[in-house]
Amino acid sequence: MLSKYSNQINEIKEEEIQEAADEIIKGNLVLFPTETVYGIGANALDANAVKKIFEAKGRAQDNPLIVHVSDIKMVEEIVEEITDLERKLIENFWPGPLTIIFKRKSNEIIPNVVTANLDTVGIRMPSNLIAKKLIEKSGVPIAAPSANVSGKPSGTNVDDIIEELDGKVEYILDGGSTDIGLESTVIKVDEENINILRPGKITKEQLETVANQVKVDKNVLGQVKKDEVVSSPGMKYKHYAPNTKCVMVYSKNADKMIEKINEITEQNENVLVLAKGEHIDRYISKHKWNMGSSLDEVAQNIFTFLRRADKENVDLIIIEGVGNEGLGLAITNRLIRASAYNYIVI
């Protein structure tokens, strides 16, 4: 059965969002835009509804979901407490692309299926108006991972994900392309310190303006062990990966990076290079795509490019690395996972 489908929403149409909210209330799934990527959402208080998310995505049960809220009252109903630092983070970065891992209430108002049986829950308040209205009209928090089949690149527009999710959700809200293109930053607060579990648009440098110490978890650029318990999505399993083999190449010295990518291109047939605009003309591959001139543009484009690269029938995708400063850390985190940890740093 095909999903109910809204017209693309340039201006919010209340009746379409209400129809989608009605499906959430009924225990069904809705595909909706946020400022980060598209989400596939269900009533976070309904265990049976949330189980449908895992079925639709083919998602592992030990991979926790993020809960999306429209106001602080929803948070207070779910969590044990909000510390002073957590309130400061909320004041500075909500609504927006920041997920905070809280200790959840022991009354199990949030079902265990949402949290992967952990005593914590990740919560964020999206700034996207369609997402905000959907939560408000539903009257419940919405559990929502990225809208894609697990392991594949996240969806930043409906066109890229309609083939794999049409018929698996009850309603699709088309809000056009998302603003950021990468999933939210996920953090956990420990007294006066912050640990970044998944980097995103809210950077380490921004978080340092409100906390004494901000650390980056070892698994952000490393590989999680099979038996390791994680409290954030995007850490444990294969993520963001196209079907085509990928390799990421990075050097602070642009000349060395370009030389290495051209060397790999010569050793392989049918190569696609994804690079920043300032370097694109220096690559010898017949197939090369401009990811953008800024980190913001690269973030917006990378998932769409990885998805569309699969349709080009190339044998290898070589991706130019961007470093780990600012938003670069989030992009690098996604690229090393997209390449299945097949990367070269010179």
C-alpha positions as CSV (number, residue, x, y, z in Angstrom):
1,M,0.0,0.0,0.0
2,L,1.3,3.4,-0.9
3,S,1.8,6.0,1.8
4,K,-0.4,9.1,2.0
5,Y,1.6,11.9,0.6
6,S,1.4,15.7,1.2
7,N,2.2,18.2,-1.5
8,Q,5.6,19.8,-0.9
9,I,5.2,22.3,1.9
10,N,6.7,25.6,1.2
11,E,4.3,27.2,3.6
12,I,3.0,25.0,6.4
13,K,-0.5,23.6,5.6
14,E,-2.2,22.9,8.9
15,E,-4.6,20.3,7.5
16,E,-1.8,18.1,6.2
17,I,0.2,18.3,9.4
18,Q,-3.1,17.5,11.3
19,E,-3.6,14.4,9.1
20,A,-0.1,13.3,9.8
21,A,-0.6,13.9,13.6
22,D,-3.8,11.8,13.5
23,E,-1.7,8.9,12.2
24,I,0.8,9.3,15.0
25,I,-2.1,9.2,17.5
26,K,-3.4,6.0,15.8
27,G,-0.1,4.3,16.4
28,N,1.2,4.6,12.8
29,L,4.4,5.9,11.3
30,V,5.0,9.3,9.7
31,L,7.9,10.5,7.6
32,F,8.6,14.1,8.4
33,P,11.4,16.8,7.9
34,T,13.5,18.3,10.6
35,E,16.3,20.8,10.3
36,T,18.9,18.0,10.3
37,V,17.6,15.1,8.2
38,Y,14.2,13.5,7.6
39,G,12.8,11.3,10.5
40,I,10.5,8.3,10.6
41,G,8.4,8.9,13.6
42,A,6.0,7.2,16.0
43,N,4.3,8.0,19.3
44,A,7.2,7.6,21.8
45,L,4.8,6.5,24.5
46,D,3.4,3.6,22.5
47,A,5.7,0.6,22.4
48,N,3.8,-1.1,19.6
49,A,4.0,2.0,17.4
50,V,7.7,2.3,18.1
51,K,8.3,-1.3,17.2
52,K,7.1,-0.5,13.7
53,I,10.0,1.9,13.3
54,F,12.5,-1.0,13.8
55,E,10.5,-3.1,11.3
56,A,10.4,-0.4,8.7
57,K,14.1,0.4,8.9
58,G,15.4,-3.1,9.6
59,R,17.0,-1.5,12.7
60,A,18.8,-3.4,15.5
61,Q,16.8,-3.5,18.8
62,D,19.9,-2.4,20.8
63,N,20.2,0.9,18.9
64,P,18.3,3.6,21.0
65,L,16.0,6.2,19.4
66,I,15.9,9.9,19.9
67,V,12.7,11.4,21.4
68,H,11.5,14.7,19.8
69,V,9.5,17.2,21.9
70,S,7.9,20.5,21.4
71,D,8.2,22.0,24.9
72,I,10.0,21.6,28.2
73,K,6.9,20.2,29.9
74,M,7.3,17.1,27.7
75,V,10.9,16.7,28.8
76,E,9.9,17.0,32.5
77,E,7.4,14.3,32.2
78,I,10.0,11.9,30.8
79,V,13.2,12.6,32.7
80,E,14.3,12.2,36.3
81,E,15.8,15.7,36.5
82,I,17.2,18.5,34.5
83,T,20.5,19.7,35.9
84,D,21.7,23.3,35.9
85,L,24.1,22.7,33.0
86,E,21.4,20.8,31.0
87,R,19.1,23.8,31.5
88,K,21.8,26.1,30.3
89,L,22.3,23.9,27.2
90,I,18.6,24.0,26.5
91,E,18.5,27.8,26.8
92,N,21.4,28.2,24.4
93,F,20.7,25.5,21.8
94,W,17.0,24.5,21.8
95,P,15.1,24.4,19.7
96,G,17.8,23.1,17.4
97,P,20.1,20.2,16.4
98,L,21.3,19.2,19.9
99,T,20.2,15.9,21.6
100,I,20.8,15.6,25.3
101,I,21.0,12.2,27.0
102,F,19.0,12.4,30.2
103,K,18.4,9.9,33.0
104,R,14.8,8.8,32.4
105,K,12.1,8.3,35.0
106,S,11.8,4.8,36.4
107,N,8.0,4.7,35.8
108,E,8.7,3.6,32.2
109,I,6.5,6.3,30.6
110,I,9.0,5.9,27.8
111,P,8.9,2.2,26.8
112,N,12.1,0.2,26.9
113,V,12.0,-0.3,23.1
114,V,12.8,3.4,22.7
115,T,15.8,3.4,24.9
116,A,17.2,-0.1,24.1
117,N,16.5,-1.0,27.8
118,L,18.9,1.7,29.0
119,D,18.0,4.0,32.0
120,T,18.7,7.0,29.8
121,V,16.9,8.7,26.9
122,G,18.1,11.0,24.2
123,I,15.8,14.1,23.8
124,R,15.8,17.1,21.4
125,M,13.5,19.9,20.5
126,P,13.6,20.4,16.7
127,S,13.6,24.0,15.2
128,N,11.9,22.9,12.0
129,L,8.4,24.3,12.0
130,I,6.8,21.3,10.4
131,A,8.3,19.0,13.0
132,K,7.4,21.3,15.8
133,K,3.7,21.5,14.6
134,L,3.5,17.7,14.1
135,I,4.6,17.1,17.7
136,E,2.2,19.8,19.0
137,K,-0.8,18.5,17.1
138,S,0.0,14.9,18.1
139,G,0.2,15.9,21.7
140,V,2.9,13.3,22.4
141,P,6.7,13.1,22.1
142,I,7.7,11.5,18.9
143,A,10.5,8.9,18.7
144,A,12.2,9.2,15.4
145,P,15.5,8.0,13.9
146,S,16.6,9.1,10.5
147,A,14.3,8.1,7.6
148,N,16.3,5.5,5.7
149,V,16.9,1.8,5.7
150,S,19.4,1.1,8.5
151,G,23.0,1.3,7.3
152,K,22.2,3.6,4.3
153,P,22.8,7.3,4.1
154,S,20.2,9.4,5.9
155,G,17.5,11.1,3.9
156,T,17.7,14.9,3.4
157,N,14.9,15.1,0.9
158,V,11.9,12.9,0.1
159,D,13.0,12.0,-3.5
160,D,16.1,10.2,-2.1
161,I,14.2,8.0,0.3
162,I,10.7,7.5,-1.2
163,E,11.7,4.2,-3.0
164,E,12.8,2.4,0.2
165,L,10.2,3.7,2.6
166,D,7.0,4.2,0.5
167,G,4.4,1.9,1.8
168,K,6.2,1.4,5.1
169,V,4.8,4.6,6.6
170,E,1.3,5.9,6.8
171,Y,2.0,9.5,5.8
172,I,4.8,11.4,4.2
173,L,5.2,15.1,4.9
174,D,7.4,16.7,2.2
175,G,9.2,19.8,3.4
176,G,11.8,20.0,0.7
177,S,15.5,19.6,1.4
178,T,16.6,19.8,5.0
179,D,18.7,22.8,6.1
180,I,21.7,21.1,7.8
181,G,22.0,17.7,6.2
182,L,23.6,15.9,9.1
183,E,21.9,14.3,12.2
184,S,22.0,16.2,15.5
185,T,24.9,16.5,17.9
186,V,24.4,14.0,20.7
187,I,25.9,14.8,24.2
188,K,25.8,13.4,27.7
189,V,26.4,15.7,30.7
190,D,28.5,14.5,33.6
191,E,28.3,17.1,36.4
192,E,29.9,20.2,34.8
193,N,31.4,18.4,31.8
194,I,30.1,17.4,28.4
195,N,30.9,14.2,26.4
196,I,30.1,14.3,22.7
197,L,28.8,10.9,21.6
198,R,27.9,11.9,18.0
199,P,29.1,15.2,16.5
200,G,26.8,17.4,14.5
201,K,26.0,21.0,13.6
202,I,26.4,22.1,17.2
203,T,30.2,21.9,17.5
204,K,32.6,21.2,20.3
205,E,33.7,24.8,20.1
206,Q,30.1,26.1,20.6
207,L,29.6,23.7,23.6
208,E,32.8,25.0,25.2
209,T,31.1,28.4,25.6
210,V,28.7,26.9,28.2
211,A,30.7,24.1,29.9
212,N,34.0,23.7,31.8
213,Q,35.1,20.8,29.7
214,V,33.9,19.2,26.5
215,K,35.3,15.8,25.5
216,V,34.8,13.9,22.3
217,D,34.0,10.2,22.9
218,K,36.6,7.8,21.6
219,N,34.0,6.1,19.4
220,V,33.3,9.3,17.4
221,L,36.3,8.5,15.2
222,G,36.8,4.9,16.3
223,Q,35.0,1.6,15.9
224,V,32.6,0.3,18.6
225,K,33.1,-3.2,19.8
226,K,30.3,-5.7,19.0
227,D,29.4,-6.3,22.7
228,E,29.7,-2.6,23.7
229,V,26.6,-0.8,25.0
230,V,26.0,2.6,23.5
231,S,23.6,5.3,24.6
232,S,23.5,7.2,21.3
233,P,22.4,6.2,17.8
234,G,24.9,6.4,15.0
235,M,27.7,4.7,17.0
236,K,27.6,1.0,16.9
237,Y,26.4,-0.3,13.5
238,K,27.2,0.3,9.9
239,H,25.9,3.7,9.0
240,Y,25.5,6.2,6.2
241,A,27.0,3.7,3.6
242,P,26.3,3.5,-0.1
243,N,26.5,0.1,-1.8
244,T,29.6,1.2,-3.8
245,K,33.0,0.8,-2.1
246,C,34.3,4.1,-0.6
247,V,37.6,5.4,0.6
248,M,38.2,8.8,2.3
249,V,41.5,10.5,1.8
250,Y,42.7,13.5,3.9
251,S,45.8,15.6,4.5
252,K,46.2,19.0,5.9
253,N,48.4,19.5,2.9
254,A,46.0,19.9,-0.1
255,D,48.7,19.1,-2.7
256,K,49.5,15.8,-1.0
257,M,45.8,14.9,-0.7
258,I,45.1,15.6,-4.3
259,E,48.2,13.7,-5.4
260,K,47.1,10.6,-3.4
261,I,43.5,10.7,-4.8
262,N,44.8,11.0,-8.3
263,E,47.2,8.0,-7.6
264,I,44.3,5.9,-6.4
265,T,42.2,7.0,-9.5
266,E,45.0,5.8,-11.8
267,Q,45.0,2.4,-10.1
268,N,41.3,1.8,-10.5
269,E,38.8,2.0,-13.3
270,N,35.5,3.9,-13.2
271,V,36.2,6.2,-10.2
272,L,34.0,8.9,-8.8
273,V,35.7,11.7,-6.8
274,L,33.7,13.8,-4.3
275,A,35.7,17.0,-3.5
276,K,35.4,20.6,-2.4
277,G,34.9,23.1,-5.2
278,E,38.4,24.7,-4.8
279,H,40.1,21.4,-5.7
280,I,37.7,19.8,-8.2
281,D,39.5,20.8,-11.4
282,R,42.8,19.3,-10.1
283,Y,41.4,15.7,-10.2
284,I,42.0,13.5,-13.2
285,S,38.9,11.3,-12.8
286,K,36.3,11.7,-15.6
287,H,33.6,11.5,-12.8
288,K,33.9,14.2,-10.1
289,W,31.3,16.1,-8.1
290,N,31.6,19.3,-6.3
291,M,30.5,18.9,-2.7
292,G,30.5,22.6,-2.1
293,S,32.9,25.4,-1.1
294,S,32.2,25.4,2.7
295,L,31.7,22.9,5.4
296,D,28.0,23.8,5.6
297,E,27.6,23.0,1.9
298,V,29.5,19.7,2.2
299,A,27.2,18.8,5.2
300,Q,24.1,19.6,3.2
301,N,25.2,17.6,0.1
302,I,27.1,14.6,1.4
303,F,24.2,12.1,2.0
304,T,22.5,13.0,-1.2
305,F,25.7,12.6,-3.2
306,L,26.4,9.2,-1.6
307,R,22.9,8.0,-2.5
308,R,23.1,9.2,-6.0
309,A,26.6,7.9,-6.5
310,D,25.2,4.4,-6.3
311,K,23.2,5.1,-9.4
312,E,26.3,6.0,-11.4
313,N,27.6,2.4,-11.6
314,V,31.1,3.4,-10.6
315,D,33.5,0.9,-9.0
316,L,34.9,3.2,-6.4
317,I,34.0,6.4,-4.6
318,I,36.9,8.5,-3.4
319,I,35.9,11.2,-0.9
320,E,38.1,14.2,0.0
321,G,38.4,14.6,3.7
322,V,37.7,17.9,5.5
323,G,39.5,17.6,8.8
324,N,38.2,17.6,12.4
325,E,37.8,21.3,13.2
326,G,34.3,22.7,13.9
327,L,31.7,21.1,11.7
328,G,34.4,19.1,10.0
329,L,34.4,16.6,12.9
330,A,30.8,15.7,12.2
331,I,31.4,15.3,8.5
332,T,34.5,13.2,9.1
333,N,32.5,11.0,11.5
334,R,29.9,10.3,8.8
335,L,32.6,9.7,6.1
336,I,34.7,7.2,8.0
337,R,31.5,5.2,8.7
338,A,30.3,5.5,5.1
339,S,33.6,4.2,4.0
340,A,33.5,1.3,6.5
341,Y,36.6,2.7,8.2
342,N,38.5,2.5,4.9
343,Y,40.3,5.8,5.0
344,I,43.8,7.3,4.4
345,V,45.3,10.1,6.4
346,I,48.6,11.5,5.1
